Amino acid sequence: MATYQEFRQKTRRRARQRRLRRFMVLLIGAVLIAAAVWGALRLSGILPQGDEPASVPAVSDPDQSQPVAEPTATPTVTHDYSQAGGEQPAMRDTVSAGDLSWNTQTRVAAPTLNMTVTSPYGPMIAQPAQPMIDISYFDTVTFIGDSITEGLQSYQTSVFGHSTILGIRSMGPDAVVNGSTVKNRVTGEELVVLDAVEASSPDAVYILLGTNSLVNAGEQKEQSFLAYYAKMIDMLRERLLPGVRIYIQSVPPVDPSKTTKLSNEQVERVNNELARIAVEKECYFIDLDEVFADENGNMKADYVQSDGIHIKKPAYEAWIDYLARHVAYQRRNVYKEPNPLYIA
């Protein structure tokens, strides 16, 4: 018969054996689970097949002519942001799902402010809204334009007596570039626009040209208008002091039920090109559709005159109010509303 000590030692050995068996079972189970997970990942393609490591896209060296690794063929996703009713899409971009060109190193060759825009879309480039500026801001503003700008004087709007208003009926950018002598029908004064702008010593210049120039215009006349417009901006830069801000305003929409001389499709096409010029010439672009257009993109019925092109006095006050809320920020600006951008 076994003694108490022998019985106790035998019991302890059996307990150790049971713990060892449980540990081995758990270890084998963990190994089997890990193997199953690894196999599932390989089958799903997350882990590379075989013994080769996962491929890493090559990074180009800007100092050496090493090619960038070509990505494998992948589907192309196309986003079309064209507006309904337009003849051509206003904006289109194509993105390859496997395009790794972003993952490269390169030197910036030149500043990107003076860039070339190939697919402009005016509303996306336009100056965003700001707190309302005080009317005193317009004391050092010069307006350049045709008969629509002329109305700022003839209707004696709120900027009348504050700003220099060079609104010349039927004027286009070609008259400015060519240095033609034009007549202000409100004041009777004859002037050369560039000379008059320079003499006004403005802090900001607002341009609204195109409505008269584009009436009954074909594609060739449109291109001529845009070429003169870009040249006009260059000439203004040469004549004005550094730091003078130039605001290019979009051509207002028309009422197609009252005129066939100018279409809103044509206006939109030209405005997108004016937005491109604004970016390339480091100007600000003002999208007047936001104040003048109705939900269909036509001139609002309460604003348009009987010819379907020109605007009534209520439209002028709405226009000035819009401009007062879309002035690029400067610390010296005086605001009528609290300005979240200003730090006292």
Phi and psi in degrees as GROMACS dihedral restraints (atoms count N, CA, C in turn):
[ dihedral_restraints ]
;  ai    aj    ak    al  type     phi  dphi    fc
    3     4     5     6     1   -73.3    20    10
    4     5     6     7     1   146.1    20    10
    6     7     8     9     1   -78.0    20    10
    7     8     9    10     1   170.3    20    10
    9    10    11    12     1   -61.5    20    10
   10    11    12    13     1   -41.0    20    10
   12    13    14    15     1   -64.3    20    10
   13    14    15    16     1   -43.9    20    10
   15    16    17    18     1   -62.8    20    10
   16    17    18    19     1   -41.0    20    10
   18    19    20    21     1   -62.3    20    10
   19    20    21    22     1   -40.6    20    10
   21    22    23    24     1   -66.8    20    10
   22    23    24    25     1   -42.3    20    10
   24    25    26    27     1   -63.8    20    10
   25    26    27    28     1   -39.6    20    10
   27    28    29    30     1   -64.7    20    10
   28    29    30    31     1   -39.4    20    10
   30    31    32    33     1   -64.6    20    10
   31    32    33    34     1   -40.9    20    10
   33    34    35    36     1   -65.0    20    10
   34    35    36    37     1   -39.5    20    10
   36    37    38    39     1   -62.8    20    10
   37    38    39    40     1   -43.0    20    10
   39    40    41    42     1   -62.9    20    10
   40    41    42    43     1   -38.2    20    10
   42    43    44    45     1   -65.6    20    10
   43    44    45    46     1   -42.1    20    10
   45    46    47    48     1   -63.4    20    10
   46    47    48    49     1   -39.5    20    10
   48    49    50    51     1   -63.7    20    10
   49    50    51    52     1   -40.9    20    10
   51    52    53    54     1   -64.4    20    10
   52    53    54    55     1   -42.1    20    10
   54    55    56    57     1   -64.2    20    10
   55    56    57    58     1   -39.6    20    10
   57    58    59    60     1   -64.5    20    10
   58    59    60    61     1   -41.4    20    10
   60    61    62    63     1   -64.2    20    10
   61    62    63    64     1   -41.8    20    10
   63    64    65    66     1   -63.4    20    10
   64    65    66    67     1   -40.6    20    10
   66    67    68    69     1   -63.4    20    10
   67    68    69    70     1   -42.5    20    10
   69    70    71    72     1   -64.7    20    10
   70    71    72    73     1   -40.6    20    10
   72    73    74    75     1   -61.6    20    10
   73    74    75    76     1   -45.6    20    10
   75    76    77    78     1   -63.2    20    10
   76    77    78    79     1   -41.1    20    10
   78    79    80    81     1   -63.9    20    10
   79    80    81    82     1   -45.0    20    10
   81    82    83    84     1   -64.1    20    10
   82    83    84    85     1   -39.2    20    10
   84    85    86    87     1   -63.1    20    10
   85    86    87    88     1   -41.6    20    10
   87    88    89    90     1   -64.7    20    10
   88    89    90    91     1   -41.2    20    10
   90    91    92    93     1   -62.8    20    10
   91    92    93    94     1   -42.6    20    10
   93    94    95    96     1   -64.8    20    10
   94    95    96    97     1   -40.6    20    10
   96    97    98    99     1   -64.5    20    10
   97    98    99   100     1   -45.1    20    10
   99   100   101   102     1   -60.6    20    10
  100   101   102   103     1   -40.7    20    10
  102   103   104   105     1   -64.7    20    10
  103   104   105   106     1   -38.7    20    10
  105   106   107   108     1   -65.8    20    10
  106   107   108   109     1   -42.4    20    10
  108   109   110   111     1   -64.4    20    10
  109   110   111   112     1   -44.7    20    10
  111   112   113   114     1   -60.5    20    10
  112   113   114   115     1   -43.0    20    10
  114   115   116   117     1   -64.6    20    10
  115   116   117   118     1   -39.6    20    10
  117   118   119   120     1   -64.4    20    10
  118   119   120   121     1   -40.1    20    10
  120   121   122   123     1   -65.3    20    10
  121   122   123   124     1   -38.7    20    10
  123   124   125   126     1   -64.8    20    10
  124   125   126   127     1   -44.0    20    10
  126   127   128   129     1   -65.1    20    10
  127   128   129   130     1   -33.8    20    10
  129   130   131   132     1   -78.6    20    10
  130   131   132   133     1    -9.1    20    10
  132   133   134   135     1    89.7    20    10
  133   134   135   136     1    -1.1    20    10
  135   136   137   138     1   -68.5    20    10
  136   137   138   139     1   -40.0    20    10
  138   139   140   141     1   -97.4    20    10
  139   140   141   142     1   144.9    20    10
  141   142   143   144     1   -67.2    20    10
  142   143   144   145     1   150.7    20    10
  144   145   146   147     1   -81.4    20    10
  145   146   147   148     1   150.1    20    10
  147   148   149   150     1    75.4    20    10
  148   149   150   151     1  -160.1    20    10
  150   151   152   153     1   -96.8    20    10
  151   152   153   154     1    -2.1    20    10
  153   154   155   156     1   -79.8    20    10
  154   155   156   157     1   141.2    20    10
  156   157   158   159     1   -71.9    20    10
  157   158   159   160     1   160.3    20    10
  159   160   161   162     1   -60.4    20    10
  160   161   162   163     1   139.2    20    10
  162   163   164   165     1   -70.6    20    10
  163   164   165   166     1   142.1    20    10
  165   166   167   168     1  -116.8    20    10
  166   167   168   169     1   129.4    20    10
  168   169   170   171     1   -61.2    20    10
  169   170   171   172     1   135.3    20    10
  171   172   173   174     1   -69.0    20    10
  172   173   174   175     1   145.0    20    10
  174   175   176   177     1  -107.7    20    10
  175   176   177   178     1   126.8    20    10
  177   178   179   180     1   -71.8    20    10
  178   179   180   181     1   142.5    20    10
  180   181   182   183     1   -96.6    20    10
  181   182   183   184     1   117.3    20    10
  183   184   185   186     1   -63.1    20    10
  184   185   186   187     1   -18.4    20    10
  186   187   188   189     1   -96.1    20    10
  187   188   189   190     1    -7.9    20    10
  189   190   191   192     1  -132.2    20    10
  190   191   192   193     1   151.8    20    10
  192   193   194   195     1   -88.7    20    10
  193   194   195   196     1    60.8    20    10
  195   196   197   198     1   -95.7    20    10
  196   197   198   199     1   130.4    20    10
  198   199   200   201     1   -71.8    20    10
  199   200   201   202     1   152.9    20    10
  201   202   203   204     1   -86.9    20    10
  202   203   204   205     1   136.5    20    10
  204   205   206   207     1   -59.8    20    10
  205   206   207   208     1   134.5    20    10
  207   208   209   210     1   -77.6    20    10
  208   209   210   211     1   130.6    20    10
  210   211   212   213     1   -71.9    20    10
  211   212   213   214     1   156.1    20    10
  213   214   215   216     1   -69.4    20    10
  214   215   216   217     1   159.7    20    10
  216   217   218   219     1   -63.0    20    10
  217   218   219   220     1   128.7    20    10
  219   220   221   222     1  -137.7    20    10
  220   221   222   223     1   159.1    20    10
  222   223   224   225     1   -66.8    20    10
  223   224   225   226     1   153.3    20    10
  225   226   227   228     1  -102.8    20    10
  226   227   228   229     1   133.3    20    10
  228   229   230   231     1  -108.1    20    10
  229   230   231   232     1   125.5    20    10
  231   232   233   234     1  -112.3    20    10
  232   233   234   235     1   129.2    20    10
  234   235   236   237     1  -108.2    20    10
  235   236   237   238     1   123.6    20    10
  237   238   239   240     1  -111.2    20    10
  238   239   240   241     1   113.3    20    10
  240   241   242   243     1  -102.1    20    10
  241   242   243   244     1    19.8    20    10
  243   244   245   246     1   -64.9    20    10
  244   245   246   247     1   145.4    20    10
  246   247   248   249     1   -83.9    20    10
  247   248   249   250     1   147.6    20    10
  249   250   251   252     1   -64.8    20    10
  250   251   252   253     1   136.6    20    10
  252   253   254   255     1    93.8    20    10
  253   254   255   256     1   -13.9    20    10
  255   256   257   258     1   -77.2    20    10
  256   257   258   259     1   150.4    20    10
  258   259   260   261     1   -73.9    20    10
  259   260   261   262     1   -33.6    20    10
  261   262   263   264     1  -129.4    20    10
  262   263   264   265     1   149.7    20    10
  264   265   266   267     1   -64.1    20    10
  265   266   267   268     1   138.1    20    10
  267   268   269   270     1   -75.0    20    10
  268   269   270   271     1   -27.9    20    10
  270   271   272   273     1  -155.9    20    10
  271   272   273   274     1   132.3    20    10
  273   274   275   276     1  -144.4    20    10
  274   275   276   277     1   135.6    20    10
  276   277   278   279     1  -136.8    20    10
  277   278   279   280     1   146.0    20    10
  279   280   281   282     1  -117.4    20    10
  280   281   282   283     1   127.0    20    10
  282   283   284   285     1  -124.0    20    10
  283   284   285   286     1   125.6    20    10
  285   286   287   288     1   -87.0    20    10
  286   287   288   289     1   131.0    20    10
  288   289   290   291     1   -64.3    20    10
  289   290   291   292     1   -20.7    20    10
  291   292   293   294     1  -110.2    20    10
  292   293   294   295     1    17.2    20    10
  294   295   296   297     1   -74.4    20    10
  295   296   297   298     1   116.4    20    10
  297   298   299   300     1  -107.7    20    10
  298   299   300   301     1    19.1    20    10
  300   301   302   303     1   -65.1    20    10
  301   302   303   304     1   -24.5    20    10
  303   304   305   306     1   -66.8    20    10
  304   305   306   307     1   -24.6    20    10
  306   307   308   309     1   -91.3    20    10
  307   308   309   310     1    50.7    20    10
  309   310   311   312     1  -131.9    20    10
  310   311   312   313     1   160.1    20    10
  312   313   314   315     1  -105.0    20    10
  313   314   315   316     1   133.0    20    10
  315   316   317   318     1  -152.1    20    10
  316   317   318   319     1   155.3    20    10
  318   319   320   321     1   -89.1    20    10
  319   320   321   322     1   144.8    20    10
  321   322   323   324     1   -79.1    20    10
  322   323   324   325     1   117.4    20    10
  324   325   326   327     1   -76.4    20    10
  325   326   327   328     1   -32.4    20    10
  327   328   329   330     1  -158.0    20    10
  328   329   330   331     1   160.9    20    10
  330   331   332   333     1   -58.0    20    10
  331   332   333   334     1   149.6    20    10
  333   334   335   336     1   -98.4    20    10
  334   335   336   337     1     1.7    20    10
  336   337   338   339     1   -66.4    20    10
  337   338   339   340     1   -44.2    20    10
  339   340   341   342     1   -90.3    20    10
  340   341   342   343     1    76.9    20    10
  342   343   344   345     1  -111.5    20    10
  343   344   345   346     1   170.5    20    10
  345   346   347   348     1  -103.8    20    10
  346   347   348   349     1   123.7    20    10
  348   349   350   351     1  -104.3    20    10
  349   350   351   352     1   121.0    20    10
  351   352   353   354     1   -93.8    20    10
  352   353   354   355     1   -27.2    20    10
  354   355   356   357     1  -130.7    20    10
  355   356   357   358     1    72.9    20    10
  357   358   359   360     1   -74.2    20    10
  358   359   360   361     1   152.4    20    10
  360   361   362   363     1  -141.9    20    10
  361   362   363   364     1   105.9    20    10
  363   364   365   366     1   -48.8    20    10
  364   365   366   367     1   -52.1    20    10
  366   367   368   369     1   -58.2    20    10
  367   368   369   370     1   -28.5    20    10
  369   370   371   372     1   -80.4    20    10
  370   371   372   373     1   -19.7    20    10
  372   373   374   375     1   -96.8    20    10
  373   374   375   376     1   -14.6    20    10
  375   376   377   378     1   -64.5    20    10
  376   377   378   379     1   152.5    20    10
  378   379   380   381     1   -62.6    20    10
  379   380   381   382     1   127.0    20    10
  381   382   383   384     1   -75.5    20    10
  382   383   384   385     1   165.4    20    10
  384   385   386   387     1   -68.7    20    10
  385   386   387   388     1   147.8    20    10
  387   388   389   390     1  -133.9    20    10
  388   389   390   391     1   170.5    20    10
  390   391   392   393     1   -58.9    20    10
  391   392   393   394     1   152.6    20    10
  393   394   395   396     1   -66.6    20    10
  394   395   396   397     1   134.9    20    10
  396   397   398   399     1   -85.1    20    10
  397   398   399   400     1   154.0    20    10
  399   400   401   402     1   -72.3    20    10
  400   401   402   403     1   149.8    20    10
  402   403   404   405     1   -59.7    20    10
  403   404   405   406     1   -23.7    20    10
  405   406   407   408     1   -62.6    20    10
  406   407   408   409     1   -19.4    20    10
  408   409   410   411     1   -56.7    20    10
  409   410   411   412     1   -36.7    20    10
  411   412   413   414     1   -75.7    20    10
  412   413   414   415     1    -3.4    20    10
  414   415   416   417     1   -63.0    20    10
  415   416   417   418     1   -28.6    20    10
  417   418   419   420     1  -116.3    20    10
  418   419   420   421     1    31.6    20    10
  420   421   422   423     1  -109.6    20    10
  421   422   423   424     1   138.4    20    10
  423   424   425   426     1  -117.1    20    10
  424   425   426   427     1   128.0    20    10
  426   427   428   429     1   -99.6    20    10
  427   428   429   430     1   132.8    20    10
  429   430   431   432     1  -118.4    20    10
  430   431   432   433     1   128.9    20    10
  432   433   434   435     1  -174.6    20    10
  433   434   435   436     1  -172.2    20    10
  435   436   437   438     1  -101.9    20    10
  436   437   438   439     1  -143.9    20    10
  438   439   440   441     1   -65.0    20    10
  439   440   441   442     1   -28.0    20    10
  441   442   443   444     1   -66.8    20    10
  442   443   444   445     1   -43.6    20    10
  444   445   446   447     1   -66.4    20    10
  445   446   447   448     1   -33.3    20    10
  447   448   449   450     1   -55.6    20    10
  448   449   450   451     1   -33.5    20    10
  450   451   452   453     1   -62.5    20    10
  451   452   453   454     1   -22.3    20    10
  453   454   455   456     1   -60.9    20    10
  454   455   456   457     1   -28.6    20    10
  456   457   458   459     1   -89.2    20    10
  457   458   459   460     1   -51.9    20    10
  459   460   461   462     1   -63.7    20    10
  460   461   462   463     1   -30.3    20    10
  462   463   464   465     1   -90.2    20    10
  463   464   465   466     1     0.0    20    10
  465   466   467   468     1    48.2    20    10
  466   467   468   469     1    58.4    20    10
  468   469   470   471     1   -71.3    20    10
  469   470   471   472     1   179.4    20    10
  471   472   473   474     1   -66.9    20    10
  472   473   474   475     1   -19.0    20    10
  474   475   476   477     1   -90.1    20    10
  475   476   477   478     1    -8.6    20    10
  477   478   479   480     1   -64.8    20    10
  478   479   480   481     1   128.1    20    10
  480   481   482   483     1    92.0    20    10
  481   482   483   484     1   -13.4    20    10
  483   484   485   486     1  -101.2    20    10
  484   485   486   487     1   -51.1    20    10
  486   487   488   489     1   -99.4    20    10
  487   488   489   490     1   162.3    20    10
  489   490   491   492     1   -87.4    20    10
  490   491   492   493     1   118.1    20    10
  492   493   494   495     1  -113.5    20    10
  493   494   495   496     1   110.5    20    10
  495   496   497   498     1  -107.1    20    10
  496   497   498   499     1    69.5    20    10
  498   499   500   501     1   -96.5    20    10
  499   500   501   502     1   108.9    20    10
  501   502   503   504     1  -115.5    20    10
  502   503   504   505     1   117.1    20    10
  504   505   506   507     1   -57.1    20    10
  505   506   507   508     1   133.8    20    10
  507   508   509   510     1    67.5    20    10
  508   509   510   511     1    11.1    20    10
  510   511   512   513     1   -79.2    20    10
  511   512   513   514     1   144.5    20    10
  513   514   515   516     1  -125.2    20    10
  514   515   516   517     1   175.0    20    10
  516   517   518   519     1   -63.1    20    10
  517   518   519   520     1   -22.5    20    10
  519   520   521   522     1   -64.1    20    10
  520   521   522   523     1   -36.0    20    10
  522   523   524   525     1   -65.3    20    10
  523   524   525   526     1   -35.4    20    10
  525   526   527   528     1   -69.2    20    10
  526   527   528   529     1   -47.2    20    10
  528   529   530   531     1   -64.2    20    10
  529   530   531   532     1   -40.8    20    10
  531   532   533   534     1   -80.9    20    10
  532   533   534   535     1    -2.8    20    10
  534   535   536   537     1    66.8    20    10
  535   536   537   538     1    31.7    20    10
  537   538   539   540     1   -68.5    20    10
  538   539   540   541     1   147.4    20    10
  540   541   542   543     1   -83.5    20    10
  541   542   543   544     1   122.0    20    10
  543   544   545   546     1  -120.8    20    10
  544   545   546   547     1   166.2    20    10
  546   547   548   549     1  -120.7    20    10
  547   548   549   550     1   128.1    20    10
  549   550   551   552     1   -81.9    20    10
  550   551   552   553     1   109.5    20    10
  552   553   554   555     1   -69.8    20    10
  553   554   555   556     1   -20.8    20    10
  555   556   557   558     1   -76.6    20    10
  556   557   558   559     1   -45.3    20    10
  558   559   560   561     1   -96.2    20    10
  559   560   561   562     1   -16.3    20    10
  561   562   563   564     1    79.3    20    10
  562   563   564   565     1     2.3    20    10
  564   565   566   567     1   -79.0    20    10
  565   566   567   568     1   137.6    20    10
  567   568   569   570     1   -98.3    20    10
  568   569   570   571     1   136.3    20    10
  570   571   572   573     1  -154.8    20    10
  571   572   573   574     1   164.0    20    10
  573   574   575   576     1  -105.6    20    10
  574   575   576   577     1   123.3    20    10
  576   577   578   579     1   -58.4    20    10
  577   578   579   580     1   -49.8    20    10
  579   580   581   582     1   -60.7    20    10
  580   581   582   583     1   -38.6    20    10
  582   583   584   585     1   -64.6    20    10
  583   584   585   586     1   -42.4    20    10
  585   586   587   588     1   -66.6    20    10
  586   587   588   589     1   -38.5    20    10
  588   589   590   591     1   -64.9    20    10
  589   590   591   592     1   -46.8    20    10
  591   592   593   594     1   -60.7    20    10
  592   593   594   595     1   -41.3    20    10
  594   595   596   597     1   -66.9    20    10
  595   596   597   598     1   -25.1    20    10
  597   598   599   600     1   -76.9    20    10
  598   599   600   601     1   -12.8    20    10
  600   601   602   603     1    46.7    20    10
  601   602   603   604     1    58.7    20    10
  603   604   605   606     1   -78.9    20    10
  604   605   606   607     1   157.7    20    10
  606   607   608   609     1   -90.3    20    10
  607   608   609   610     1   -24.5    20    10
  609   610   611   612     1  -147.2    20    10
  610   611   612   613     1   145.9    20    10
  612   613   614   615     1  -123.3    20    10
  613   614   615   616     1   130.9    20    10
  615   616   617   618     1  -113.4    20    10
  616   617   618   619     1   124.9    20    10
  618   619   620   621     1  -114.0    20    10
  619   620   621   622     1   131.2    20    10
  621   622   623   624     1  -137.7    20    10
  622   623   624   625     1    94.0    20    10
  624   625   626   627     1  -130.7    20    10
  625   626   627   628     1   148.1    20    10
  627   628   629   630     1   140.1    20    10
  628   629   630   631     1   -35.2    20    10
  630   631   632   633     1   -58.8    20    10
  631   632   633   634     1   -50.6    20    10
  633   634   635   636     1   -71.8    20    10
  634   635   636   637     1   -36.3    20    10
  636   637   638   639     1   -68.1    20    10
  637   638   639   640     1   -29.0    20    10
  639   640   641   642     1   -97.0    20    10
  640   641   642   643     1    -5.9    20    10
  642   643   644   645     1   -60.5    20    10
  643   644   645   646     1   127.4    20    10
  645   646   647   648     1    55.6    20    10
  646   647   648   649     1    31.8    20    10
  648   649   650   651     1   -92.7    20    10
  649   650   651   652     1   142.3    20    10
  651   652   653   654     1   -94.9    20    10
  652   653   654   655     1  -175.8    20    10
  654   655   656   657     1   -61.9    20    10
  655   656   657   658     1   -38.8    20    10
  657   658   659   660     1   -64.4    20    10
  658   659   660   661     1   -39.9    20    10
  660   661   662   663     1   -69.0    20    10
  661   662   663   664     1   -35.0    20    10
  663   664   665   666     1   -59.8    20    10
  664   665   666   667     1   -48.0    20    10
  666   667   668   669     1   -63.8    20    10
  667   668   669   670     1   -37.4    20    10
  669   670   671   672     1   -64.6    20    10
  670   671   672   673     1   -42.6    20    10
  672   673   674   675     1   -58.4    20    10
  673   674   675   676     1   -46.1    20    10
  675   676   677   678     1   -67.9    20    10
  676   677   678   679     1   -37.2    20    10
  678   679   680   681     1   -64.7    20    10
  679   680   681   682     1   -43.9    20    10
  681   682   683   684     1   -64.7    20    10
  682   683   684   685     1   -37.2    20    10
  684   685   686   687     1   -62.0    20    10
  685   686   687   688     1   -47.6    20    10
  687   688   689   690     1   -62.5    20    10
  688   689   690   691     1   -41.3    20    10
  690   691   692   693     1   -64.7    20    10
  691   692   693   694     1   -38.1    20    10
  693   694   695   696     1   -60.2    20    10
  694   695   696   697     1   -41.1    20    10
  696   697   698   699     1   -62.4    20    10
  697   698   699   700     1   -43.2    20    10
  699   700   701   702     1   -60.6    20    10
  700   701   702   703     1   -42.2    20    10
  702   703   704   705     1   -69.0    20    10
  703   704   705   706     1   -35.5    20    10
  705   706   707   708     1   -63.4    20    10
  706   707   708   709     1   -42.3    20    10
  708   709   710   711     1   -59.1    20    10
  709   710   711   712     1   -38.3    20    10
  711   712   713   714     1   -69.2    20    10
  712   713   714   715     1   -32.3    20    10
  714   715   716   717     1   -91.0    20    10
  715   716   717   718     1   -23.6    20    10
  717   718   719   720     1   -96.5    20    10
  718   719   720   721     1   160.5    20    10
  720   721   722   723     1   -70.3    20    10
  721   722   723   724     1   151.4    20    10
  723   724   725   726     1   -58.7    20    10
  724   725   726   727     1   142.3    20    10
  726   727   728   729     1    96.0    20    10
  727   728   729   730     1   -12.0    20    10
  729   730   731   732     1   -69.5    20    10
  730   731   732   733     1   128.9    20    10
  732   733   734   735     1   -91.5    20    10
  733   734   735   736     1   135.0    20    10
  735   736   737   738     1  -112.6    20    10
  736   737   738   739     1   125.1    20    10
  738   739   740   741     1  -109.0    20    10
  739   740   741   742     1   118.7    20    10
  741   742   743   744     1   -94.7    20    10
  742   743   744   745     1   118.2    20    10
  744   745   746   747     1   -96.0    20    10
  745   746   747   748     1   141.4    20    10
  747   748   749   750     1   -69.5    20    10
  748   749   750   751     1   154.1    20    10
  750   751   752   753     1   -68.9    20    10
  751   752   753   754     1   129.1    20    10
  753   754   755   756     1   -64.9    20    10
  754   755   756   757     1   154.2    20    10
  756   757   758   759     1   -70.6    20    10
  757   758   759   760     1   169.3    20    10
  759   760   761   762     1  -121.1    20    10
  760   761   762   763     1   171.7    20    10
  762   763   764   765     1  -100.0    20    10
  763   764   765   766     1   103.4    20    10
  765   766   767   768     1   -65.9    20    10
  766   767   768   769     1   -15.4    20    10
  768   769   770   771     1   -77.7    20    10
  769   770   771   772     1   -11.9    20    10
  771   772   773   774     1  -117.2    20    10
  772   773   774   775     1   -11.4    20    10
  774   775   776   777     1  -148.1    20    10
  775   776   777   778     1   145.6    20    10
  777   778   779   780     1  -118.1    20    10
  778   779   780   781     1     6.5    20    10
  780   781   782   783     1   -77.2    20    10
  781   782   783   784     1   -21.4    20    10
  783   784   785   786     1  -149.8    20    10
  784   785   786   787     1   132.0    20    10
  786   787   788   789     1  -107.5    20    10
  787   788   789   790     1   154.1    20    10
  789   790   791   792     1   -70.4    20    10
  790   791   792   793     1   -25.0    20    10
  792   793   794   795     1   -65.4    20    10
  793   794   795   796     1   -41.6    20    10
  795   796   797   798     1   -66.5    20    10
  796   797   798   799     1   -41.7    20    10
  798   799   800   801     1   -60.6    20    10
  799   800   801   802     1   -44.5    20    10
  801   802   803   804     1   -63.3    20    10
  802   803   804   805     1   -41.9    20    10
  804   805   806   807     1   -62.3    20    10
  805   806   807   808     1   -44.2    20    10
  807   808   809   810     1   -68.6    20    10
  808   809   810   811     1   -39.5    20    10
  810   811   812   813     1   -63.7    20    10
  811   812   813   814     1   -37.0    20    10
  813   814   815   816     1   -63.3    20    10
  814   815   816   817     1   -36.5    20    10
  816   817   818   819     1   -71.1    20    10
  817   818   819   820     1   -35.5    20    10
  819   820   821   822     1   -64.4    20    10
  820   821   822   823     1   -35.7    20    10
  822   823   824   825     1   -63.6    20    10
  823   824   825   826     1   -39.5    20    10
  825   826   827   828     1   -62.2    20    10
  826   827   828   829     1   -44.8    20    10
  828   829   830   831     1   -60.5    20    10
  829   830   831   832     1   -40.7    20    10
  831   832   833   834     1   -59.9    20    10
  832   833   834   835     1   -42.5    20    10
  834   835   836   837     1   -67.8    20    10
  835   836   837   838     1   -46.3    20    10
  837   838   839   840     1   -67.9    20    10
  838   839   840   841     1   -30.1    20    10
  840   841   842   843     1   -99.3    20    10
  841   842   843   844     1     8.0    20    10
  843   844   845   846     1    58.4    20    10
  844   845   846   847     1    46.2    20    10
  846   847   848   849     1  -109.4    20    10
  847   848   849   850     1   172.6    20    10
  849   850   851   852     1   -99.5    20    10
  850   851   852   853     1   140.8    20    10
  852   853   854   855     1  -108.4    20    10
  853   854   855   856     1   128.1    20    10
  855   856   857   858     1  -109.0    20    10
  856   857   858   859     1   120.0    20    10
  858   859   860   861     1   -91.4    20    10
  859   860   861   862     1    96.9    20    10
  861   862   863   864     1   -74.6    20    10
  862   863   864   865     1    -9.7    20    10
  864   865   866   867     1   -58.3    20    10
  865   866   867   868     1   -31.7    20    10
  867   868   869   870     1   -64.1    20    10
  868   869   870   871     1   -24.4    20    10
  870   871   872   873     1  -106.0    20    10
  871   872   873   874     1   -30.7    20    10
  873   874   875   876     1   -99.2    20    10
  874   875   876   877     1   -28.1    20    10
  876   877   878   879     1   -88.0    20    10
  877   878   879   880     1   145.0    20    10
  879   880   881   882     1   -87.5    20    10
  880   881   882   883     1  -171.0    20    10
  882   883   884   885     1   -66.7    20    10
  883   884   885   886     1   -16.6    20    10
  885   886   887   888     1   -98.4    20    10
  886   887   888   889     1     2.9    20    10
  888   889   890   891     1    85.0    20    10
  889   890   891   892     1     6.7    20    10
  891   892   893   894     1   -96.2    20    10
  892   893   894   895     1   160.2    20    10
  894   895   896   897     1   -59.9    20    10
  895   896   897   898     1   135.0    20    10
  897   898   899   900     1   -58.9    20    10
  898   899   900   901     1   139.6    20    10
  900   901   902   903     1   -60.5    20    10
  901   902   903   904     1   -33.0    20    10
  903   904   905   906     1   -75.4    20    10
  904   905   906   907     1   -13.4    20    10
  906   907   908   909     1  -102.8    20    10
  907   908   909   910     1   -26.7    20    10
  909   910   911   912     1   -87.5    20    10
  910   911   912   913     1   144.4    20    10
  912   913   914   915     1   -84.6    20    10
  913   914   915   916     1   178.6    20    10
  915   916   917   918     1   -66.1    20    10
  916   917   918   919     1   -21.0    20    10
  918   919   920   921     1   -80.8    20    10
  919   920   921   922     1    -6.2    20    10
  921   922   923   924     1    80.0    20    10
  922   923   924   925     1     1.5    20    10
  924   925   926   927     1  -122.6    20    10
  925   926   927   928     1   -51.9    20    10
  927   928   929   930     1   -79.9    20    10
  928   929   930   931     1   165.9    20    10
  930   931   932   933     1  -118.9    20    10
  931   932   933   934     1   156.6    20    10
  933   934   935   936     1   -89.9    20    10
  934   935   936   937     1   172.1    20    10
  936   937   938   939     1   -59.9    20    10
  937   938   939   940     1   -41.7    20    10
  939   940   941   942     1   -56.8    20    10
  940   941   942   943     1   -31.8    20    10
  942   943   944   945     1   -67.9    20    10
  943   944   945   946     1   -33.2    20    10
  945   946   947   948     1   -65.6    20    10
  946   947   948   949     1   -43.5    20    10
  948   949   950   951     1   -66.8    20    10
  949   950   951   952     1   -37.5    20    10
  951   952   953   954     1   -65.0    20    10
  952   953   954   955     1   -37.1    20    10
  954   955   956   957     1   -63.7    20    10
  955   956   957   958     1   -49.4    20    10
  957   958   959   960     1   -62.7    20    10
  958   959   960   961     1   -41.2    20    10
  960   961   962   963     1   -60.9    20    10
  961   962   963   964     1   -39.8    20    10
  963   964   965   966     1   -65.4    20    10
  964   965   966   967     1   -44.7    20    10
  966   967   968   969     1   -61.1    20    10
  967   968   969   970     1   -39.1    20    10
  969   970   971   972     1   -65.5    20    10
  970   971   972   973     1   -18.9    20    10
  972   973   974   975     1  -102.4    20    10
  973   974   975   976     1     6.1    20    10
  975   976   977   978     1  -133.5    20    10
  976   977   978   979     1    43.9    20    10
  978   979   980   981     1   -95.1    20    10
  979   980   981   982     1   129.0    20    10
  981   982   983   984     1   -59.7    20    10
  982   983   984   985     1   139.7    20    10
  984   985   986   987     1   -65.6    20    10
  985   986   987   988     1   135.1    20    10
  987   988   989   990     1  -139.0    20    10
  988   989   990   991     1   146.4    20    10
  990   991   992   993     1   -61.3    20    10
  991   992   993   994     1   -32.3    20    10
  993   994   995   996     1   -79.7    20    10
  994   995   996   997     1    -8.2    20    10
  996   997   998   999     1   -58.9    20    10
  997   998   999  1000     1   141.1    20    10
  999  1000  1001  1002     1  -104.4    20    10
 1000  1001  1002  1003     1   121.6    20    10
 1002  1003  1004  1005     1  -108.2    20    10
 1003  1004  1005  1006     1   145.1    20    10
 1005  1006  1007  1008     1   -84.9    20    10
 1006  1007  1008  1009     1   -14.5    20    10
 1008  1009  1010  1011     1  -121.7    20    10
 1009  1010  1011  1012     1   158.6    20    10
 1011  1012  1013  1014     1   -58.0    20    10
 1012  1013  1014  1015     1   132.5    20    10
 1014  1015  1016  1017     1  -107.4    20    10
 1015  1016  1017  1018     1   111.9    20    10
 1017  1018  1019  1020     1   -67.7    20    10
 1018  1019  1020  1021     1   -15.4    20    10
 1020  1021  1022  1023     1   -85.9    20    10
 1021  1022  1023  1024     1   -13.2    20    10
 1023  1024  1025  1026     1   -88.8    20    10
 1024  1025  1026  1027     1   133.6    20    10
 1026  1027  1028  1029     1  -112.7    20    10
 1027  1028  1029  1030     1   116.9    20    10
